């Protein structure tokens, strides 16, 4: 680097930073220059914005760090110029997801004659796809609120984010595996990271709770029973069984009970006046029973009472589950952004404990083992802000704590149980 360029960089940095030590690096590798010292202003966020604006014409990106207890400015070669993808991809995925979710809704809502063969069932549901609209509209409203919460928070902070990408899942119980947006550039500081991270879950949860209350009001309580089939001659059985012609039989895994969170249990109590699903009788003290059932999903309270969820209520329940999964405090999940904004790189020490907790829950719902694998391989990657000196202000700290409380309220140890 030539002397005039050196003096120019020193001059730009010295406007916001008292330089005490300079280390020149290799711009082809990690950094151009590292300055150690102290910011001239207590407003580190404004100082970073001023510095970044001054260096951008030189194609240089500043990073603010604390190294060995000293404030540090690192200048890295290059400036990110984010480009947005083709909107046709977002629209195409949304249309496919809409059809897939309509099909899932039809599975819940169709009440006509159903063929016994698989292809016949699929054809019947496709011909009656329209009956799935209450579920589809409700679930997609929750997902849209969640993703556009992220999107508008990003736009507010002038951080480039993509439009939502929806993930269709034909044949799944929800018809979708959710949606996501891409942050096209690293957030400038932890405050922005927190704002973008929490905007989605808060917006999605608000819509989910409103939809769930409406759906629960439309739903009725009923007795929990296995689905029974009648053995018929020359008719294919629903599952292998030892029943004789004319006798009834059941198929394990043919019935489903949705999982419970503190919030979901509370809303059911609010709308129906009791904790559901309620067993026919308690085999132990009520508190002990509910602690066991909440964390293990067993025993299945066959013969007891539960809410037979309307399609709208099912979408609301799914919205709470999606909020919980997104708030798992690790990696690139929304909860991971919240935890990183609060504690910085110290969050890496938390990952082993999260893995242990999830592996333990996997004893009662095997799907957690897949989540544990994903967190093991991906859970240590964070959206590290460019400015790591700027900490959360007091209102955002309180908001982050509130989100962690919400995580406890929507925690669903056993998302669903088959019986």
LOGU-908186 format. One record per atom (N, C-alpha, C, O, CB): x, z, y. Coordinates in steps of 0.2 Angstrom, whole numbers, plus 5000, padded with zeros to 4 digits. Last residue first. Glycine has a CB too. Example, Ala and Ser with C-alpha at 12.3 -4.5 7.8 and 13.67 -1.06 7.14 Angstrom:
% LOGU-908186
506450354989/506850364995/506450395000/506750405006/507050294997/506650394972/506250394978/506650394984/507150424983/505750454978/
***
This chain:
% LOGU-908186
474650904785/474350954779/473850914775/473650934770/474051014782/475850914798/475450874793/475250914787/475650954785/475850814791/476050964814/476050984807/475650934803/475050924805/475851054806/477050934829/476450924825/476550944818/477150944816/476150854826/478051014836/477650964839/476950944836/476450934839/478050904841/478551164837/478351124831/477851074834/477251084835/477951164825/478851214849/479351224844/479151174838/479651144835/479351294841/478751174865/478251154859/478751154853/478951104851/477851094859/478651224881/479051224875/478551224869/478151264868/479451294874/478051244893/477851184889/478251174882/478151124879/477951114893/478551364898/477851354897/477651294893/477151294889/477551354904/479951334898/479751384894/478951374892/478751384887/479851454896/479951234908/480151214902/479951264897/479751254891/480951214902/479451314919/479051264916/479251244909/478851234905/478951204921/480751384921/480151424919/479551374916/479251384911/479851454925/481451274925/481651304919/481051354917/481051354910/482251344920/480751244937/480751194932/480951224925/480651214920/481251134934/481151364944/480451354943/480351304937/479951314933/480051324949/482451344946/482251394942/481551384940/481351404934/482351464946/482351234955/482751224949/482551284944/482351264938/483451224949/481851294966/481451244963/481751234956/481351224951/481451184967/482851384970/482151414967/481751364964/481451374959/481751444973/483751284973/483951334968/483251364965/483151374959/484351384970/483051224984/483151184978/483351234972/483251214966/483751134979/483151334994/482451304991/482551264985/482151274980/482151264996/484551344995/484151394992/483451374990/483251394984/484051454997/485451194990/485251244995/484751294991/484551284986/484951215001/486851164978/486151164980/485951214985/486251264986/485751184973/488351104986/487951144981/487251134983/487051114988/488251214980/489650984988/488951004990/488551044985/488451004980/488550944993/490650944979/490751004984/490051034986/489951094986/491250994990/490450834973/490350894969/490550954973/490551004970/490750884963/489950674976/490150734980/489950794976/489350814975/489750734987/489550594966/490150574969/490450634973/491050644973/490050514974/488850684951/488850654958/489550644961/490050664958/488550714962/488650634934/489150664939/489050644946/489150584947/489850674936/487650634923/487650594929/488050634934/487750664939/486950574931/488550664908/488150684913/488150634919/488650594919/488350754916/488650684890/488750644896/488250664902/487650674900/488550564894/488350764880/488950794884/489050744890/489450754894/489550794880/487450714871/487250774876/487750794880/487650834885/487050824872/487650614862/487550594869/487450654874/487450644880/486950554869/487950674850/488350614852/488250604859/488750564862/488150564847/487050784850/487850794848/488250734851/488750744853/487850804841/485850734853/486150774858/486950784856/487350794861/485850844858/485650664841/485650624848/486050664853/486450644857/484950604850/485550764832/486050714831/486150674838/486750664840/485950664826/484450834837/485150874837/485650814836/486150824839/485150914831/483450744834/483650764841/484350794841/484650784846/483050804844/483450744820/483650684824/483850694831/484350674834/483050634823/483050874819/483750854816/483950794819/484550784821/483750854809/481750874823/482250904827/482950894825/483450894829/482150984827/480950824813/481150784818/481650814823/482050774826/480550764822/480650934804/481250894803/481450844808/482050824809/481150854796/480151084808/479951014810/480550974809/481050984813/479651014817/480751194803/480051194803/479751124805/479151114803/479751244807/482051174804/481851204797/481051194797/480851184791/482051274797/482251134817/482251084812/482051114805/481751074801/482851054811/482551254823/481851234824/481751174818/481151164816/481651204831/483951254821/483551304818/482751284818/482451294813/483651374822/484351144828/484451144821/484051194818/483751184812/485151154819/484051194841/483651134839/483751134831/483251114828/483951074842/484951304842/484251314843/483851264840/483351274836/484051324850/486151234841/485951284836/485251294836/484951304831/486351354837/486151154853/486151124846/485951174840/485551154836/486851094844/486151254862/485551214862/485551174855/485051174852/485551154867/487451304860/486851344859/486251304858/485751324854/486851404864/488251194863/488251214856/487651264855/487351264849/488851254855/487951174878/487751124873/487751154865/487251144862/488151064873/488551264886/487851284884/487651234878/487251254874/487351274890/489651214891/489751274886/489051294883/489051334878/489951334890/489351114899/489551094893/489651154888/489551144882/490251064893/489051174911/488451164906/488751144900/488351154895/487951114909/490051174920/489951234915/489451224910/489451264905/489851294919/489951074929/490351064922/490251114917/490351114911/491051044923/488451134936/489051094936/489351084929/488951084924/489551114941/487351214938/487951244935/488551204935/489151224933/487851274928/486251144944/486351214944/487051244943/487351284947/485851254940/486451014939/486451024947/486551104948/486751114953/485751004949/486351034926/487051014929/487051024936/487551044939/487150934927/485051064924/485551114922/486251094926/486551144928/485651124915/484450944929/484251014932/484851064931/485051094935/483651034930/484950854919/485050844927/484950914930/485350934935/484650794930/484350904908/485050904908/485250894916/485750924918/485350844904/483050884910/483250954910/483950954910/484251004913/483050984904/483050744909/482850774915/483150844916/483350864921/482150764917/484450684899/483750704900/483650744907/484150764910/483550754894/485850664898/485450624903/484750644903/484350604907/485550554901/486250834893/486450764894/486050734899/485950754905/486250724887/484950954892/485550934890/485650854892/485150824893/485650944883/483651044891/484251044896/484851024893/485351064892/484351124898/482150964890/482750994886/483350984890/483550934892/482750954879/481250894897/481550944900/482050984896/482351034898/481050994903/480750794889/481150774894/481550834898/482050824901/480750734900/479950874880/480550834878/481050814883/481650814882/480350774874/479050924890/479450964886/480050934884/480650954885/479150994880/478350794893/478750834898/479250884895/479750894898/478150874902/477850764881/478350724884/478750754889/479350754890/478050654887/476950874879/477450864875/478050824878/478650834877/477250834868/476050834890/476450904890/477050904885/477550924887/475950964888/475550714885/475950714892/476350784892/476850784895/475450714897/474850754874/475550714873/475950714880/476550714879/475350634871/473850814880/474250854876/474950814875/475450844875/473950864869/473250704886/473450754890/473950804886/474450824889/472850794892/472850624875/473350594879/473650654884/474250654885/473050544884/471950714869/472550694865/473050664870/473650684869/472350644860/470950704879/471350774878/471950754874/472450794875/470850824874/470550574877/470850594883/471250664883/471750664885/470250604889/469950584864/470550544865/470850554872/471550554872/470350474865/469650764860/469450694862/470050654864/470650684865/468950704869/470150864846/470350834853/469950764854/470050724850/471050824853/469350994841/469350924839/469450884845/469050864849/468750904835/470051154842/469751094846/469851034842/470451014841/470051094853/469651254828/470051224832/469751174836/469151154835/470651194828/469451384816/469151344821/469751314825/470251344827/468751384825/469751394798/469751424804/469451374809/469151314807/470351444807/469951314787/469451354787/469251394793/468751424794/469451404781/471751324788/471151284785/470551334785/470651394782/471351254779/472951354797/472251394797/471651354794/471151344798/472151414804/474451344789/473951304792/473251344791/473051364786/473851234788/475451484794/475151444789/474651404792/474351424797/474851484783/476451374804/476151394798/475951464798/476251504802/476651384792/477251344815/476651294813/476351314806/475951274804/476951224813/478351424819/478351384813/477851334811/477951294807/478451444808/478051474832/478651444831/478751414824/479251374823/479151504831/476651504831/476951464837/477551434835/477751374837/476951514843/476551584820/476251514820/476551474826/476651414825/475451524821/477251694824/477451664818/477151594818/477451544817/477151694811/476551734835/477251724836/477451684830/477851634831/477651794836/475251754829/475351704834/476051684835/476251624836/475051724841/475451864821/475251804818/475351744823/475651694821/474451814817/475851964830/476351944825/476151874822/476551834821/476451994819/474651984837/475251964840/475851934835/476151884837/475652014844/473752024827/473651964830/474351934834/474451874833/473151974836/474352084811/474252094818/474252034822/474651984821/474752144821/473751974797/474252024800/474052034807/473652004810/474952004799/472851884794/473151924789/473651974791/473952004787/473451874784/471351854802/472051874803/472351914797/472051964795/472151904810/470251714796/470351794797/471151804798/471551764795/470151834791/470251584800/469651614798/469651694798/469151724799/469451594790/471251564815/471151564808/470451594806/470151634810/471751614805/471151454829/471051524826/470951524819/470451484816/470351554830/472251354837/471751354832/471751434829/472251464828/471951314826/471651444851/471551404846/472151364844/472551354848/470951354848/470951584859/471651554857/471451514850/471251534845/472151604855/469551554869/469851584863/470551554862/470551494864/469451594857/468851484878/468751554878/469051594872/468951644871/468051564878/468951354882/468551364876/468451444875/468151464870/468751334870/469651334894/469051294893/468651314887/468051294887/469351224892/470651434892/470251434899/469651394898/469151404900/470751394904/471251414880/470851474881/470451474887/469851494887/471351534882/471751284883/471251294878/470851354878/470251354878/471551284870/472751334892/472151284894/471651284889/471051274891/472451214895/473551414884/473151444890/472651394892/472051424893/473651454895/474051324875/473651374872/473251404878/472651424877/474051434869/474851244884/474251214880/473751264878/473151264878/474551174874/475751344889/475351304893/474751274890/474151284892/475651254897/476451374877/476051424880/475551394885/475051424886/476551464884/476051244865/476451274870/476051334873/475451334872/476751224875/475851174848/475651224854/476151244858/476751254856/475251284851/475451024840/475851084841/475651114847/475251094851/476651064842/474050964830/474550954836/474851024837/474551074836/474250934842/473850924814/473750974819/474250974824/474850974823/473751054816/473250804803/473750824808/473450874812/472850874815/473950764812/473150734786/472850774792/473350794796/473950814794/472350824790/473850694776/473350644779/473050674785/472650634789/472750634773/474650774769/474950734775/474450684778/474650644783/475550694773/473950754753/474450794758/474750744763/474950694762/474950824754/472350714751/472950684751/473450724756/473250734762/472950604753/471050764739/471350764746/472050734745/472350734740/471450834749/469550724731/470250744731/470450734738/470150704742/470650694726/468050744721/468350734727/469050754727/469250794722/468050784732/467350634707/467650704710/467950684717/468250634718/468150734705/467050514703/466550554706/466750624709/466350654713/466050574700/468250514691/467750474694/467250514697/466950554693/467550414690/469450644693/469050604689/468550564693/468350584699/468750634683/471050674700/470350684700/470050634695/470350574694/470050674707/472450674702/472150684695/471450694695/471150714690/472550744692/473250544713/472850614712/472650614704/472650564701/472250614716/473950454726/473950474719/473650544718/473750584722/474650474716/472750404738/473450424736/473450444729/472850454726/473650484741/471650324739/471950334745/472650364744/473150354748/471550384749/471450214725/471450284728/471850284734/472250244736/471750324723/470350064724/471050094725/471050164728/470650174733/471450044729/469150054713/469250064720/469950094720/470050154717/468750094724/468650064699/468850004702/468950004709/468949944712/468349954700/467750214703/467950164698/468150104701/467750074705/467450154692/468250334714/467850284713/468150234708/468750224708/467550244719/468350494721/468650454716/468150404714/467550424712/468950494710/468250524738/467850524732/468150474727/468250414729/467150514733/469150634749/469050564747/468650574740/468750624736/469650524746/469250734763/469150724756/468950654755/468650624759/468550774754/470450814774/470050754773/469950744766/470450744762/470350694777/470250994777/470650934774/470150874774/469550884773/470950944767/469751064792/469651054785/470150994783/470350954787/468951034783/469251184804/469851144801/469751134794/469751174790/470551184803/467751164812/468151194807/468651154805/468551094804/467651214801/467851144830/467551124824/467951164819/468451194820/467551054822/467451124848/467751154842/467451144836/466851124835/467751234844/467550974857/467151024854/467551054849/468051024846/466450994851/467950904873/468050914866/467650974864/467551014868/468850924865/467850894887/467450844883/467450854875/467050834872/467650774885/468750984891/468051004892/467550954889/467050974887/467950994900/469950924887/469650984883/468951004885/468651024880/470151044885/469950824896/469850804889/469650864885/469250854881/470550784887/470150894908/469550854908/469450834900/468850844898/469650784911/471350954905/470750994907/470150954906/469650984903/470851024914/472150844904/472050884898/471450924899/471050934895/472650924896/472250784916/471950744911/471750794905/471250784902/472350694909/472850894923/472250874925/471850834920/471250844918/472250834932/474050894916/473650954916/472950934918/472450954915/473951004920/474650764919/474450784912/473950844911/473550844907/475050794908/474850774932/474350724930/474150744923/473550744921/474550654930/475850864932/475250874936/474650834933/474150854932/475450864943/476850804924/476450864921/475850874925/475350894922/476950924922/477250704932/476950684926/476550744923/476050734920/477450664921/477850774943/477250724944/476850714938/476250714937/477550654947/478850844936/478350884940/477750834941/477150854940/478650904947/479650744929/479250794926/478650834930/478150844927/479750844923/480050674942/479750644936/479250694932/478650684932/480150604932/480750764950/480150724952/479750704947/479150704947/480350674957/481950814944/481350854943/480750814946/480150834944/481450914947/482950714947/482850734940/482150774939/481850764934/483350784938/482950694960/482750634956/482550664949/482050634946/483350584956/483350824964/482750794967/482450734962/481850734961/482850764974/484650834958/484050874956/483350844958/482950844954/484150944959/485350734964/485250734957/484650774955/484250754951/485950754953/485350784977/484950714976/484850714968/484350694966/485350654978/486050894975/485450904978/484950834976/484450844974/485450914986/487350844971/486850884966/486150894969/485650894965/487150954965/487550684978/487750754977/487250784972/486750754970/487750784984/487350544976/487850564980/488050634979/488650654980/487650554988/487250474959/486950514965/487550534969/488050554967/486450564963/487850314954/487950384954/487550424960/487650394965/488650414953/486650184952/487250214955/487250284954/486750314953/487350184962/485550154945/486050104946/486650124949/487150084949/485750044949/484750244933/485050254940/485650204940/486050204936/485350324941/483350174925/484050174926/484250194933/484050164938/484350104924/481950254918/482250214923/482950214923/483250264920/481950234930/480850244904/481350274907/481550224913/481350164913/481950274902/479550304892/479850254897/480450284900/480550344899/479250234902/478850314876/478950344882/479150284887/479050224885/479450394883/478550254864/479050304864/479250324871/479850354872/479750284860/476850224859/477450214864/477950274862/477750334860/477250214871/475850264851/475850194853/476450174857/476550124859/475250174856/475650384846/475550384853/475550304855/475350294861/476050424857/475950374833/475350404834/475150404842/474550414844/475450484832/476350194830/476550264831/475850304833/475350274835/477050274836/475950064830/475850104824/476050174824/475850214820/476250074818/477250014841/476649994837/476550034831/477050044827/476649924835/477850064854/477950084847/477350074843/476950124841/478150164847/478650014869/478150004864/478350034857/478850024855/477849934864/479250084883/479550064876/478850064871/478650124870/480050124873/479550024899/479150054894/479350034887/479549984886/478450044896/480550054913/480550014907/480150054901/480350114899/481250004904/480250064930/480150094924/480250034918/479949984919/479550134923/481549994941/480850004939/480750034932/481250024928/480349944940/483050084944/482650024942/481950044942/481750104942/482950004935/483850134960/483550154953/483150094951/482850054955/483150214953/484950184971/484750124968/484450144961/484850174957/485250074967/484550294984/484950284978/484650234973/484050234972/484950354973/483950344995/484250284995/484750274990/485350254990/484650285002/483050444993/483750464994/484150404995/484850414995/483950514989/481850374991/481850414996/482650434998/482750435004/481450484995/482150314978/482150274984/482150314991/482450294996/481450234984/482150424970/482750384971/482750344977/483250344981/482850344965/480850464971/481350504974/481950474975/482350484980/481450564968/480250344966/480150354973/480650414976/480850404981/479450384974/480650364952/480850304956/480750314964/481250294967/480350244954/480250484948/480950474948/481050414953/481550424957/481250454941/478850454949/479150514952/479850504953/480150514958/478950574948/478750344940/478750334948/478950394952/479150384958/478050304950/478750424928/479250374930/479350354937/479850344940/479250314926/477550504929/478250534928/478750484930/479250504934/478350544920/476550414932/476650464937/477350494936/477750504941/476150524936/476650334920/476750304926/476950354932/477350344936/476150264928/476250434910/476950404910/477150374917/477650374919/476950354904/474950464914/475450514914/476150484914/476550504918/475350554908/474350334913/474350364919/474850424920/475250434925/473650394921/474550314899/474950274904/474950304911/475450294914/474650204904/473550414895/474250414893/474750374898/475250404900/474450394886/472350354900/472550424902/473350434900/473650464905/472150474897/472250224895/472250234903/472550304904/472950314909/471550234906/472250254881/472750214884/472850224892/473350234894/472650144883/471050334880/471750364878/472250324881/472750354884/471850354870/470050244884/470150304887/470850344886/471150374890/469550354885/470350124876/470450124883/470550194886/470950204890/470050084887/470050094863/470550134864/470750144872/471250184873/471150114861/469049994862/468850064862/469350114863/469250174864/468550084855/469749874862/469449904868/469249974868/469250004873/468849854870/469949844849/470549864853/470249904859/470549954862/471049814855/469349794838/469049844842/469449874847/469449934848/468649894837/470149704832/469549674834/469149724839/468749704843/469149654828/471149794828/471349744833/470649714836/470649704842/471749694830/470449864818/470649904824/470849854830/470649864836/471249944823/470349764809/469749794812/469849834818/469549824823/469449854807/471649734805/471249684808/470649714812/470449694817/471049634803/472049864800/472349834806/471949784809/471849784815/473049804804/471149864789/471149914794/471449894800/471149904806/471449984791/471649754781/470949754784/470849804789/470449794794/470449764778/472949794778/472849734783/472149734786/472049714791/473049674779/472549904770/472949914776/472849854781/472749874787/473749924774/470949924763/471649904763/471949904769/471549904775/471549824760/469649974765/470150024762/470849994762/471350034761/469850034755/468949964782/469149934775/469649984772/469950024775/469449864776/467750054790/468450044790/468650014783/468450054778/468850104791/466350064802/466650054795/467350034795/467549994799/466149994791/466750154817/466350114813/466650104806/467050144804/466350044816/467450224827/466950264822/466550214817/466150244814/466550304826/468950234836/468450194832/468050234827/468350274823/468850134828/469850334842/469150324844/468650284840/468050294841/469150294851/471050334836/470750394837/470050384838/469650424836/471050424843/471350194835/471450234829/471050304830/470750324825/472150244827/471350164849/470750134844/470750174838/470250184835/470850064843/472550214853/471850244855/471350224851/470850264850/471750224862/473450124847/473450194845/472750234847/472450274843/474050234848/473050014854/472950014847/472950084844/472550104840/473549974843/473450044867/472750034865/472550034858/472050064856/472549964868/474750054865/474450114866/473650104865/473350154863/474550144873/475049914863/475249964857/474850034858/474650064853/475949974857/474649864875/474349844869/474449894863/473949914859/474549774867/475549934883/474849934884/474449924878/474049954876/474649894890/476749884879/476649954878/475849964879/475550004875/477049994883/476649744883/476749764876/476549834874/476249854869/477449744873/476649774897/476049744893/476049754886/475549764883/476049664895/477949824899/477249864900/476649834897/476249874894/477149874908/478749724895/478749784891/478149824892/477849864888/479349824893/478449634906/478349614899/478249674894/477849684890/478849574896/478849704917/478149684916/477949674909/477449694906/477949624921/480249714915/479749774916/479049764914/478749804911/479849804923/480549584915/480649624909/480249684909/479949704904/481449644908/480249534927/479849514922/479949554915/479449554911/480049434920/481149584936/480549624935/480049604929/479649634927/480149624942/482849584931/482249544932/481549584931/481549624926/482249484927/483749724939/483649674934/482949634936/482649644941/483549704927/484749744954/484149754950/483949704945/484049644947/483549764955/486349794957/485849744956/485349764952/485449784947/486249674954/487449894967/486949884961/486549824962/486349804968/486549944961/489049894969/488549854972/487949844967/487949794964/488749784975/490250024972/489649994968/489149954972/488949984977/489350054964/491849984977/491150004979/490649974974/490649914973/491049994986/493650014975/492949984973/492350014975/492350084976/492949984965/494750154971/494650084973/493950054970/493750074965/495150034970/494450314978/494450264972/494350194974/493950184979/493950284966/495150454984/494850384986/495050344980/495550334978/495250364992/494650624985/494950574981/494650504983/494050494983/494850584973/494850774992/494550714993/494950654989/495550654990/494550695001/494550944988/494950884987/494550824989/493950814987/495250884980/494751114990/494351064991/494850994991/495350994994/493951064998/495351224977/495551184983/495051124984/494951084979/496251164984/495351274964/495051314969/495151284976/495051314981/495451374969/495751164956/496151224957/495951274963/496451294966/496951204957/494751064965/495251064960/495751124961/496051134966/495650994960/493251004969/493551064970/494051064964/493851074958/493151124970/492850844977/492950884971/493250954973/493550954979/493450854966/492150694982/492350754984/492350804978/491850804974/491850784989/492750524983/492450574979/492650644981/493250654983/492750564971/492450364991/492650434991/492350474986/491750474984/492650464998/492850204988/492350254987/492650324987/493150334983/491950244980/493150054996/493450114994/492850164993/492450164998/494050144998/493149935004/492949934997/493249994993/493649984988/493249864994/493149945018/493749945014/493749935007/494249935003/494249995016/491849975021/492049905023/492749895019/492949835019/492149905030/491750115016/491450055012/491649985014/491749945010/490650065014/492250205024/492750175019/492450115015/492750075012/492950235014/491250255032/491850225035/492250185030/492650145032/492250285038/490350295023/490150245027/490750215030/490750155031/489650265033/491050405017/490850345013/490650285017/490850235015/490250365008/491050495028/491650465025/491550405021/491950355021/492050515021/489750525030/490150495036/490750455033/490950405035/490350545041/489350585018/489050515020/489450485026/489450425025/488350535023/490250695018/490250645013/489950575015/490250525015/489950665006/489650765029/490350745029/490450685024/490850635026/490850805028/488350795024/488450745030/489150725030/489250665032/488250785036/488750875014/488350815012/488450765018/488550705017/487650835011/489450985020/489850945016/489450875014/489750825014/490050975010/489351075033/488951025030/489250975026/489450915029/488450995036/490451135038/490151165033/489651125030/489451135024/489851235035/491851025042/491151055044/490851085037/491051065032/490750995045/493050995038/493051025045/492351055046/492251095050/493250975050/493651035021/493151005026/493151035033/493151095033/492450995023/495351055017/494751085018/494251045023/494551015028/494751155021/496451005005/496351035011/495751065012/495451105007/496550985017/497150854998/496950924997/496950955004/497350945008/497450964992/496850694993/497050734999/496750804997/496250814994/496650715005/497450554984/497150624983/497350664989/497950674990/497250654977/497250374982/497650434985/497150494985/496550494984/497750424993/496750294972/497250264977/497650324980/498250324981/496850234983/496550324955/496350334962/496950304966/497550294964/496350404963/496750264942/496250314943/496050314950/495450324952/496450374940/497350114942/497150164936/496650204938/496050194937/497850204934/497550034953/497450004947/497150044941/496950024936/497949954944/498050124962/497350104963/497150064957/496550054956/497250064969/498950264959/498950194957/498250174957/497850184953/499250184950/499250384973/499150364966/499150294965/499450254969/498450384963/499950514983/499750444982/499750424974/500150444971/500250394986/499350654989/499650624983/499450554982/498850544981/499550674977/499550775002/499350705000/499750684994/500350694994/499550655006/498850915010/499350895005/499050825003/498450805002/499350934999/498050945020/498550995019/499150965014/499650985014/498351055017/496850895032/497350875026/497950915026/498250925031/497550795027/495250925035/495950945037/496450935031/496450975026/495951025039/494050795037/494450845032/495150865035/495550815037/494550805025/493550705045/493050755042/493450805038/493150855035/492550715037/494550635050/493950645054/493550695052/493150735055/493550585055/495450615040/495550665045/495050685049/494950735053/496250655048/495050495034/494950555031/494950615035/494650665035/495450565025/495450395044/494750405042/494650475039/494150505041/494550345038/496850425044/496450435050/495750445049/495450485051/496550375055/497250385031/497350455034/496950475040/496650525040/498150465035/496950255032/496550295027/496650365029/496150405029/496850285020/497850205042/497150195042/496750245038/496250275040/496950125041/499050235036/498850275042/498150265043/497850315046/499250245048/499050145025/499050215024/498850255030/498450305029/499850235022/498950025032/498350045028/498450115026/497850155026/498350005021/500250025038/499650025042/499050045038/498550085041/499549955045/501050025026/501050085031/500450085035/500150135036/501650085035/500349965011/500749955017/500650015022/500150055021/500549895021/500450004994/500050005000/500450005006/500950045007/499550065000/
***
